[in-house]
Amino acid sequence: MSETHASTEDQYEPGLYEIRIKGHLDDRWSDWFGGLTITLEDNGDTLLTGPVVDQAALHGLLKKVRDLGMPLVSVSPLEHGPSTTFGAGQADQSDFKS
């Protein structure tokens, strides 16, 4: 029995992501997270927002969240466009890809 595996190289487009974690990080962690913008939410969450070049980079960021021991709340791709504002809190639902 032979299996055919689809290539993952053509299935991923670089893009903007928002990673939400439970707890607050300060700005000194920005370099460790590859320069992502760190936004502290009033509800106690931290948003890490910025470009992610490929699937391996996304997995690397998620591994860093795991290594911090902070709960991962969500990972969301963001739509490129003028309505996406980094560092200003939550993005509109219209900013998310469907």
C-alpha positions in Angstrom: 0.0 0.0 0.0 1.5 3.3 -1.0 0.6 6.7 0.5 0.7 10.0 -1.3 1.6 13.1 0.8 0.8 16.6 -0.4 3.7 19.0 -0.3 3.3 21.5 2.5 5.6 24.1 0.8 2.7 25.3 -1.5 0.1 25.2 1.3 1.4 28.1 3.5 1.5 31.8 2.7 3.6 34.1 4.9 1.3 36.5 6.7 0.4 38.4 9.8 -0.6 36.6 12.9 -2.0 37.4 16.3 -1.1 35.0 19.1 -3.0 35.5 22.4 -1.6 34.2 25.6 -3.0 34.3 29.2 -0.9 36.6 31.4 1.1 39.7 30.8 4.6 39.9 29.2 6.5 43.1 29.1 8.2 44.7 26.1 11.6 43.2 26.8 10.2 39.9 25.4 9.7 41.4 21.9 13.2 40.5 20.7 12.8 36.9 21.9 9.6 36.7 19.9 11.2 37.9 16.7 10.2 41.6 17.1 6.5 40.9 17.3 4.4 43.7 18.8 3.4 43.0 22.4 0.0 44.4 23.5 -1.3 44.0 27.0 -5.0 43.6 27.2 -7.1 44.8 30.2 -8.4 41.2 30.7 -4.9 40.0 31.5 -4.0 38.6 28.1 -1.0 39.5 26.0 -1.3 39.8 22.2 1.8 39.0 20.1 1.1 40.5 16.6 3.2 40.7 13.5 4.6 38.9 10.4 5.4 35.2 10.4 7.4 34.1 7.4 6.5 30.5 7.2 5.0 27.5 9.0 8.3 26.6 10.7 8.5 30.1 12.2 4.9 29.9 13.5 5.7 26.6 15.2 8.9 28.2 16.6 6.8 31.0 18.2 4.3 28.6 19.6 7.2 26.6 21.1 8.5 29.7 22.8 5.0 30.3 24.3 5.1 26.7 25.6 8.5 27.2 27.1 7.3 30.2 29.0 4.7 28.0 30.7 1.9 30.5 29.8 -1.4 29.2 28.5 -2.0 29.7 24.8 -5.5 31.2 24.2 -5.5 31.5 20.4 -3.6 31.8 17.2 -5.3 33.9 14.4 -4.1 34.8 11.0 -4.9 38.5 10.2 -6.0 39.9 6.9 -3.5 42.3 5.3 -5.1 45.7 4.9 -5.4 49.3 6.2 -7.8 48.4 9.0 -5.2 46.2 10.7 -3.7 48.2 13.5 -0.9 46.8 15.6 -0.5 47.6 19.2 -4.0 49.1 19.6 -5.8 46.2 21.2 -8.0 43.7 19.6 -8.5 43.6 15.8 -12.0 43.8 14.3 -13.6 40.5 13.3 -13.3 41.9 9.7 -9.5 41.7 10.0 -9.5 37.9 10.3 -9.3 35.6 7.3 -12.2 33.3 6.8 
